[in-house]
Amino acid sequence: ELAGQGAKGAILMSKHINDYLTRLIEVVYSSGGDIVAFAGDAFLALWEYSPTRDTQRAPLMRATQCALKLQEQFNHYQIPSTSIVLKIHVGLAYGSCLAHLIEGSARSLYLLTGRPLIGAAR
């Protein structure tokens, strides 16, 4: 539909996708999550566990509430003035992760490892 408009359609689609992702990210941040990685139109978010503040399951509850809110607000999201409908898929996993910061002279890389990351990718 927008592809038929050439460059103008591509720019318009890019704008709508960016607006959509921005709104998703705002929901994650407002629920206490951190976006730690992007891959195309997907992202990875983590909720930190603080033993002085949280029960062990508190981050899981915050992440679950966020996932439900994202599904409620953004699944079957219609791009304005088009018939294009965007859908959202959510994967949840619970457990400990390790974060490693690998610093180089030109750039740094944030590396995450742990069973929950493998589970969320399935």
VMD Tcl script that builds the backbone (N, CA, C; Angstrom):
set m [mol new atoms 366]
animate dup $m
set s [atomselect $m all]
$s set {name element resname resid chain x y z} {
  {N N GLU 1 A 0.833 -1.195 0.000}
  {CA C GLU 1 A 0.000 0.000 0.000}
  {C C GLU 1 A 0.876 1.257 0.000}
  {N N LEU 2 A 1.765 1.387 0.986}
  {CA C LEU 2 A 2.670 2.532 1.005}
  {C C LEU 2 A 3.799 2.355 -0.001}
  {N N ALA 3 A 4.100 1.100 -0.344}
  {CA C ALA 3 A 5.169 0.834 -1.309}
  {C C ALA 3 A 4.846 1.447 -2.666}
  {N N GLY 4 A 3.570 1.543 -2.994}
  {CA C GLY 4 A 3.161 2.136 -4.261}
  {C C GLY 4 A 3.422 3.627 -4.335}
  {N N GLN 5 A 3.762 4.240 -3.222}
  {CA C GLN 5 A 4.041 5.674 -3.191}
  {C C GLN 5 A 5.525 5.972 -3.346}
  {N N GLY 6 A 6.328 4.936 -3.584}
  {CA C GLY 6 A 7.756 5.129 -3.790}
  {C C GLY 6 A 8.462 5.597 -2.536}
  {N N ALA 7 A 9.410 6.524 -2.712}
  {CA C ALA 7 A 10.219 7.019 -1.588}
  {C C ALA 7 A 9.344 7.668 -0.521}
  {N N LYS 8 A 8.321 8.381 -0.944}
  {CA C LYS 8 A 7.420 9.023 0.017}
  {C C LYS 8 A 6.756 7.975 0.919}
  {N N GLY 9 A 6.333 6.861 0.331}
  {CA C GLY 9 A 5.711 5.788 1.099}
  {C C GLY 9 A 6.681 5.142 2.071}
  {N N ALA 10 A 7.924 4.950 1.621}
  {CA C ALA 10 A 8.948 4.357 2.487}
  {C C ALA 10 A 9.238 5.263 3.676}
  {N N ILE 11 A 9.331 6.554 3.435}
  {CA C ILE 11 A 9.587 7.513 4.511}
  {C C ILE 11 A 8.414 7.530 5.490}
  {N N LEU 12 A 7.208 7.492 4.958}
  {CA C LEU 12 A 6.015 7.494 5.807}
  {C C LEU 12 A 5.943 6.219 6.649}
  {N N MET 13 A 6.235 5.074 6.039}
  {CA C MET 13 A 6.228 3.810 6.775}
  {C C MET 13 A 7.286 3.827 7.874}
  {N N SER 14 A 8.475 4.321 7.553}
  {CA C SER 14 A 9.550 4.413 8.537}
  {C C SER 14 A 9.125 5.285 9.720}
  {N N LYS 15 A 8.468 6.392 9.426}
  {CA C LYS 15 A 7.998 7.289 10.489}
  {C C LYS 15 A 6.999 6.578 11.387}
  {N N HIS 16 A 6.052 5.866 10.780}
  {CA C HIS 16 A 5.046 5.165 11.583}
  {C C HIS 16 A 5.659 4.052 12.425}
  {N N ILE 17 A 6.600 3.308 11.865}
  {CA C ILE 17 A 7.268 2.241 12.617}
  {C C ILE 17 A 8.065 2.835 13.782}
  {N N ASN 18 A 8.782 3.924 13.532}
  {CA C ASN 18 A 9.544 4.583 14.600}
  {C C ASN 18 A 8.628 5.092 15.711}
  {N N ASP 19 A 7.497 5.680 15.335}
  {CA C ASP 19 A 6.531 6.148 16.331}
  {C C ASP 19 A 5.996 4.977 17.158}
  {N N TYR 20 A 5.686 3.883 16.486}
  {CA C TYR 20 A 5.168 2.675 17.136}
  {C C TYR 20 A 6.190 2.129 18.136}
  {N N LEU 21 A 7.440 1.973 17.693}
  {CA C LEU 21 A 8.487 1.457 18.582}
  {C C LEU 21 A 8.747 2.398 19.755}
  {N N THR 22 A 8.702 3.691 19.509}
  {CA C THR 22 A 8.896 4.669 20.590}
  {C C THR 22 A 7.831 4.489 21.664}
  {N N ARG 23 A 6.606 4.287 21.252}
  {CA C ARG 23 A 5.522 4.095 22.215}
  {C C ARG 23 A 5.689 2.788 22.994}
  {N N LEU 24 A 6.149 1.727 22.307}
  {CA C LEU 24 A 6.413 0.459 22.993}
  {C C LEU 24 A 7.499 0.642 24.050}
  {N N ILE 25 A 8.565 1.302 23.662}
  {CA C ILE 25 A 9.708 1.515 24.554}
  {C C ILE 25 A 9.288 2.342 25.775}
  {N N GLU 26 A 8.446 3.338 25.567}
  {CA C GLU 26 A 7.980 4.155 26.688}
  {C C GLU 26 A 7.224 3.309 27.714}
  {N N VAL 27 A 6.443 2.334 27.243}
  {CA C VAL 27 A 5.722 1.447 28.162}
  {C C VAL 27 A 6.713 0.600 28.961}
  {N N VAL 28 A 7.748 0.094 28.284}
  {CA C VAL 28 A 8.765 -0.710 28.979}
  {C C VAL 28 A 9.450 0.127 30.053}
  {N N TYR 29 A 9.892 1.321 29.691}
  {CA C TYR 29 A 10.577 2.187 30.662}
  {C C TYR 29 A 9.659 2.557 31.829}
  {N N SER 30 A 8.406 2.846 31.543}
  {CA C SER 30 A 7.493 3.246 32.609}
  {C C SER 30 A 7.164 2.091 33.555}
  {N N SER 31 A 7.425 0.863 33.120}
  {CA C SER 31 A 7.175 -0.293 33.988}
  {C C SER 31 A 8.443 -0.752 34.708}
  {N N GLY 32 A 9.515 0.035 34.589}
  {CA C GLY 32 A 10.751 -0.292 35.283}
  {C C GLY 32 A 11.722 -1.147 34.504}
  {N N GLY 33 A 11.437 -1.406 33.232}
  {CA C GLY 33 A 12.328 -2.213 32.407}
  {C C GLY 33 A 13.403 -1.366 31.739}
  {N N ASP 34 A 14.434 -2.041 31.290}
  {CA C ASP 34 A 15.508 -1.406 30.527}
  {C C ASP 34 A 15.632 -2.113 29.188}
  {N N ILE 35 A 15.715 -1.347 28.119}
  {CA C ILE 35 A 15.960 -1.921 26.800}
  {C C ILE 35 A 17.465 -2.111 26.680}
  {N N VAL 36 A 17.892 -3.355 26.453}
  {CA C VAL 36 A 19.326 -3.627 26.410}
  {C C VAL 36 A 19.825 -4.026 25.030}
  {N N ALA 37 A 18.910 -4.305 24.095}
  {CA C ALA 37 A 19.356 -4.679 22.746}
  {C C ALA 37 A 18.219 -4.475 21.752}
  {N N PHE 38 A 18.592 -4.130 20.537}
  {CA C PHE 38 A 17.663 -4.029 19.411}
  {C C PHE 38 A 18.139 -4.957 18.308}
  {N N ALA 39 A 17.199 -5.549 17.603}
  {CA C ALA 39 A 17.510 -6.361 16.424}
  {C C ALA 39 A 16.371 -6.158 15.435}
  {N N GLY 40 A 16.589 -5.296 14.465}
  {CA C GLY 40 A 15.530 -4.987 13.498}
  {C C GLY 40 A 14.357 -4.329 14.193}
  {N N ASP 41 A 13.192 -4.968 14.109}
  {CA C ASP 41 A 11.999 -4.407 14.745}
  {C C ASP 41 A 11.723 -5.049 16.115}
  {N N ALA 42 A 12.720 -5.730 16.652}
  {CA C ALA 42 A 12.577 -6.379 17.953}
  {C C ALA 42 A 13.527 -5.745 18.966}
  {N N PHE 43 A 13.199 -5.943 20.240}
  {CA C PHE 43 A 14.108 -5.477 21.276}
  {C C PHE 43 A 14.076 -6.441 22.446}
  {N N LEU 44 A 15.109 -6.363 23.260}
  {CA C LEU 44 A 15.231 -7.167 24.469}
  {C C LEU 44 A 15.181 -6.227 25.660}
  {N N ALA 45 A 14.296 -6.533 26.590}
  {CA C ALA 45 A 14.159 -5.714 27.796}
  {C C ALA 45 A 14.406 -6.585 29.027}
  {N N LEU 46 A 15.013 -5.991 30.030}
  {CA C LEU 46 A 15.274 -6.674 31.293}
  {C C LEU 46 A 14.697 -5.861 32.441}
  {N N TRP 47 A 14.281 -6.583 33.490}
  {CA C TRP 47 A 13.836 -5.950 34.722}
  {C C TRP 47 A 14.783 -6.409 35.815}
  {N N GLU 48 A 15.429 -5.459 36.453}
  {CA C GLU 48 A 16.446 -5.760 37.457}
  {C C GLU 48 A 15.813 -6.189 38.776}
  {N N TYR 49 A 16.466 -7.127 39.421}
  {CA C TYR 49 A 16.085 -7.572 40.753}
  {C C TYR 49 A 16.986 -6.893 41.771}
  {N N SER 50 A 16.376 -6.250 42.759}
  {CA C SER 50 A 17.119 -5.615 43.841}
  {C C SER 50 A 16.709 -6.283 45.149}
  {N N PRO 51 A 17.620 -7.032 45.772}
  {CA C PRO 51 A 17.253 -7.737 47.008}
  {C C PRO 51 A 16.810 -6.815 48.138}
  {N N THR 52 A 17.219 -5.570 48.110}
  {CA C THR 52 A 16.796 -4.642 49.168}
  {C C THR 52 A 15.417 -4.044 48.895}
  {N N ARG 53 A 14.940 -4.157 47.657}
  {CA C ARG 53 A 13.670 -3.547 47.283}
  {C C ARG 53 A 12.607 -4.574 46.901}
  {N N ASP 54 A 13.014 -5.696 46.313}
  {CA C ASP 54 A 12.078 -6.614 45.664}
  {C C ASP 54 A 11.963 -7.961 46.363}
  {N N THR 55 A 10.793 -8.574 46.197}
  {CA C THR 55 A 10.708 -10.009 46.420}
  {C C THR 55 A 11.362 -10.647 45.201}
  {N N GLN 56 A 11.647 -11.918 45.259}
  {CA C GLN 56 A 12.342 -12.549 44.130}
  {C C GLN 56 A 11.516 -12.519 42.852}
  {N N ARG 57 A 10.230 -12.574 42.973}
  {CA C ARG 57 A 9.355 -12.621 41.791}
  {C C ARG 57 A 8.912 -11.234 41.304}
  {N N ALA 58 A 9.258 -10.178 42.004}
  {CA C ALA 58 A 8.802 -8.831 41.649}
  {C C ALA 58 A 9.183 -8.430 40.219}
  {N N PRO 59 A 10.415 -8.672 39.765}
  {CA C PRO 59 A 10.739 -8.295 38.380}
  {C C PRO 59 A 9.892 -9.058 37.359}
  {N N LEU 60 A 9.611 -10.326 37.657}
  {CA C LEU 60 A 8.763 -11.120 36.762}
  {C C LEU 60 A 7.362 -10.529 36.696}
  {N N MET 61 A 6.849 -10.105 37.820}
  {CA C MET 61 A 5.513 -9.499 37.840}
  {C C MET 61 A 5.499 -8.191 37.053}
  {N N ARG 62 A 6.534 -7.361 37.207}
  {CA C ARG 62 A 6.604 -6.098 36.451}
  {C C ARG 62 A 6.699 -6.384 34.944}
  {N N ALA 63 A 7.505 -7.364 34.582}
  {CA C ALA 63 A 7.655 -7.708 33.167}
  {C C ALA 63 A 6.348 -8.264 32.599}
  {N N THR 64 A 5.667 -9.094 33.362}
  {CA C THR 64 A 4.397 -9.669 32.910}
  {C C THR 64 A 3.341 -8.579 32.737}
  {N N GLN 65 A 3.252 -7.675 33.698}
  {CA C GLN 65 A 2.296 -6.572 33.583}
  {C C GLN 65 A 2.609 -5.715 32.353}
  {N N CYS 66 A 3.884 -5.484 32.109}
  {CA C CYS 66 A 4.292 -4.716 30.933}
  {C C CYS 66 A 3.894 -5.448 29.654}
  {N N ALA 67 A 4.165 -6.757 29.601}
  {CA C ALA 67 A 3.830 -7.546 28.408}
  {C C ALA 67 A 2.331 -7.503 28.126}
  {N N LEU 68 A 1.529 -7.626 29.174}
  {CA C LEU 68 A 0.076 -7.565 28.994}
  {C C LEU 68 A -0.369 -6.191 28.498}
  {N N LYS 69 A 0.236 -5.158 29.036}
  {CA C LYS 69 A -0.097 -3.797 28.597}
  {C C LYS 69 A 0.294 -3.590 27.135}
  {N N LEU 70 A 1.477 -4.077 26.754}
  {CA C LEU 70 A 1.906 -3.968 25.358}
  {C C LEU 70 A 0.939 -4.699 24.440}
  {N N GLN 71 A 0.546 -5.908 24.817}
  {CA C GLN 71 A -0.393 -6.675 24.005}
  {C C GLN 71 A -1.735 -5.951 23.881}
  {N N GLU 72 A -2.205 -5.420 25.006}
  {CA C GLU 72 A -3.494 -4.736 25.022}
  {C C GLU 72 A -3.485 -3.474 24.157}
  {N N GLN 73 A -2.430 -2.691 24.267}
  {CA C GLN 73 A -2.400 -1.397 23.590}
  {C C GLN 73 A -1.902 -1.448 22.157}
  {N N PHE 74 A -1.030 -2.423 21.843}
  {CA C PHE 74 A -0.334 -2.339 20.559}
  {C C PHE 74 A -0.492 -3.537 19.636}
  {N N ASN 75 A -1.155 -4.618 20.094}
  {CA C ASN 75 A -1.401 -5.716 19.171}
  {C C ASN 75 A -2.546 -5.302 18.244}
  {N N HIS 76 A -2.413 -5.593 16.987}
  {CA C HIS 76 A -3.388 -5.174 15.972}
  {C C HIS 76 A -3.470 -3.653 15.891}
  {N N TYR 77 A -2.319 -3.017 15.888}
  {CA C TYR 77 A -2.205 -1.556 15.789}
  {C C TYR 77 A -2.285 -1.156 14.319}
  {N N GLN 78 A -3.278 -0.383 13.981}
  {CA C GLN 78 A -3.441 0.037 12.594}
  {C C GLN 78 A -2.684 1.334 12.339}
  {N N ILE 79 A -1.865 1.302 11.299}
  {CA C ILE 79 A -1.136 2.511 10.903}
  {C C ILE 79 A -2.151 3.500 10.342}
  {N N PRO 80 A -2.140 4.728 10.836}
  {CA C PRO 80 A -3.121 5.719 10.405}
  {C C PRO 80 A -3.175 5.890 8.880}
  {N N SER 81 A -4.381 6.047 8.375}
  {CA C SER 81 A -4.647 6.302 6.949}
  {C C SER 81 A -4.219 5.159 6.039}
  {N N THR 82 A -4.092 3.941 6.589}
  {CA C THR 82 A -3.762 2.762 5.787}
  {C C THR 82 A -4.576 1.580 6.296}
  {N N SER 83 A -4.456 0.473 5.595}
  {CA C SER 83 A -5.063 -0.773 6.076}
  {C C SER 83 A -3.996 -1.676 6.706}
  {N N ILE 84 A -2.792 -1.142 6.909}
  {CA C ILE 84 A -1.683 -1.916 7.476}
  {C C ILE 84 A -1.881 -2.062 8.982}
  {N N VAL 85 A -1.797 -3.308 9.458}
  {CA C VAL 85 A -1.974 -3.604 10.872}
  {C C VAL 85 A -0.695 -4.260 11.393}
  {N N LEU 86 A -0.153 -3.689 12.465}
  {CA C LEU 86 A 1.047 -4.247 13.095}
  {C C LEU 86 A 0.632 -5.117 14.271}
  {N N LYS 87 A 1.362 -6.222 14.440}
  {CA C LYS 87 A 1.108 -7.124 15.567}
  {C C LYS 87 A 2.350 -7.178 16.441}
  {N N ILE 88 A 2.144 -7.523 17.685}
  {CA C ILE 88 A 3.263 -7.618 18.619}
  {C C ILE 88 A 3.324 -9.039 19.160}
  {N N HIS 89 A 4.544 -9.540 19.310}
  {CA C HIS 89 A 4.786 -10.848 19.912}
  {C C HIS 89 A 5.685 -10.634 21.118}
  {N N VAL 90 A 5.352 -11.291 22.216}
  {CA C VAL 90 A 6.098 -11.116 23.454}
  {C C VAL 90 A 6.577 -12.475 23.942}
  {N N GLY 91 A 7.841 -12.531 24.341}
  {CA C GLY 91 A 8.387 -13.719 24.980}
  {C C GLY 91 A 8.878 -13.340 26.365}
  {N N LEU 92 A 8.574 -14.166 27.354}
  {CA C LEU 92 A 9.015 -13.897 28.722}
  {C C LEU 92 A 9.834 -15.075 29.240}
  {N N ALA 93 A 10.860 -14.767 29.989}
  {CA C ALA 93 A 11.664 -15.783 30.665}
  {C C ALA 93 A 12.136 -15.190 31.982}
  {N N TYR 94 A 12.374 -16.059 32.954}
  {CA C TYR 94 A 12.726 -15.612 34.297}
  {C C TYR 94 A 14.001 -16.308 34.755}
  {N N GLY 95 A 14.887 -15.555 35.394}
  {CA C GLY 95 A 16.087 -16.133 35.958}
  {C C GLY 95 A 17.218 -15.131 35.995}
  {N N SER 96 A 18.369 -15.615 36.395}
  {CA C SER 96 A 19.548 -14.755 36.528}
  {C C SER 96 A 20.267 -14.602 35.197}
  {N N CYS 97 A 20.798 -13.422 34.986}
  {CA C CYS 97 A 21.607 -13.115 33.806}
  {C C CYS 97 A 22.911 -12.483 34.274}
  {N N LEU 98 A 23.905 -12.621 33.470}
  {CA C LEU 98 A 25.171 -11.944 33.713}
  {C C LEU 98 A 25.380 -10.907 32.627}
  {N N ALA 99 A 25.827 -9.746 33.019}
  {CA C ALA 99 A 26.115 -8.675 32.063}
  {C C ALA 99 A 27.611 -8.421 32.053}
  {N N HIS 100 A 28.146 -8.288 30.867}
  {CA C HIS 100 A 29.574 -8.026 30.698}
  {C C HIS 100 A 29.730 -6.805 29.805}
  {N N LEU 101 A 30.565 -5.895 30.205}
  {CA C LEU 101 A 30.882 -4.742 29.367}
  {C C LEU 101 A 32.272 -4.966 28.786}
  {N N ILE 102 A 32.333 -5.036 27.473}
  {CA C ILE 102 A 33.602 -5.219 26.780}
  {C C ILE 102 A 33.930 -3.883 26.127}
  {N N GLU 103 A 34.957 -3.234 26.641}
  {CA C GLU 103 A 35.302 -1.899 26.161}
  {C C GLU 103 A 36.466 -1.961 25.188}
  {N N GLY 104 A 36.293 -1.247 24.093}
  {CA C GLY 104 A 37.352 -1.117 23.110}
  {C C GLY 104 A 37.691 0.344 22.922}
  {N N SER 105 A 38.694 0.610 22.132}
  {CA C SER 105 A 39.093 2.002 21.922}
  {C C SER 105 A 38.074 2.756 21.072}
  {N N ALA 106 A 37.433 2.070 20.131}
  {CA C ALA 106 A 36.488 2.737 19.239}
  {C C ALA 106 A 35.043 2.588 19.702}
  {N N ARG 107 A 34.723 1.477 20.357}
  {CA C ARG 107 A 33.352 1.261 20.822}
  {C C ARG 107 A 33.331 0.214 21.915}
  {N N SER 108 A 32.200 0.145 22.601}
  {CA C SER 108 A 32.018 -0.831 23.663}
  {C C SER 108 A 30.866 -1.756 23.298}
  {N N LEU 109 A 30.890 -2.941 23.862}
  {CA C LEU 109 A 29.855 -3.935 23.607}
  {C C LEU 109 A 29.323 -4.425 24.944}
  {N N TYR 110 A 28.035 -4.475 25.052}
  {CA C TYR 110 A 27.359 -4.950 26.247}
  {C C TYR 110 A 26.912 -6.374 25.948}
  {N N LEU 111 A 27.421 -7.355 26.648}
  {CA C LEU 111 A 27.135 -8.758 26.402}
  {C C LEU 111 A 26.338 -9.328 27.559}
  {N N LEU 112 A 25.219 -9.959 27.234}
  {CA C LEU 112 A 24.377 -10.593 28.245}
  {C C LEU 112 A 24.380 -12.093 28.031}
  {N N THR 113 A 24.444 -12.840 29.126}
  {CA C THR 113 A 24.382 -14.290 29.051}
  {C C THR 113 A 23.455 -14.799 30.138}
  {N N GLY 114 A 22.918 -15.989 29.923}
  {CA C GLY 114 A 22.060 -16.615 30.937}
  {C C GLY 114 A 20.917 -17.388 30.329}
  {N N ARG 115 A 20.424 -18.360 31.069}
  {CA C ARG 115 A 19.315 -19.217 30.604}
  {C C ARG 115 A 18.058 -18.438 30.189}
  {N N PRO 116 A 17.677 -17.386 30.899}
  {CA C PRO 116 A 16.456 -16.677 30.496}
  {C C PRO 116 A 16.543 -16.127 29.067}
  {N N LEU 117 A 17.722 -15.738 28.642}
  {CA C LEU 117 A 17.875 -15.196 27.291}
  {C C LEU 117 A 17.653 -16.279 26.245}
  {N N ILE 118 A 18.089 -17.468 26.531}
  {CA C ILE 118 A 17.868 -18.587 25.612}
  {C C ILE 118 A 16.379 -18.910 25.566}
  {N N GLY 119 A 15.737 -18.918 26.750}
  {CA C GLY 119 A 14.317 -19.212 26.805}
  {C C GLY 119 A 13.464 -18.178 26.112}
  {N N ALA 120 A 13.808 -16.918 26.234}
  {CA C ALA 120 A 13.032 -15.846 25.606}
  {C C ALA 120 A 13.163 -15.868 24.088}
  {N N ALA 121 A 14.256 -16.398 23.583}
  {CA C ALA 121 A 14.483 -16.435 22.147}
  {C C ALA 121 A 13.672 -17.534 21.456}
  {N N ARG 122 A 13.149 -18.468 22.205}
  {CA C ARG 122 A 12.395 -19.594 21.602}
  {C C ARG 122 A 11.015 -19.202 21.189}
}
mol reanalyze $m
mol bondsrecalc $m
mol representation Tube
mol addrep $m
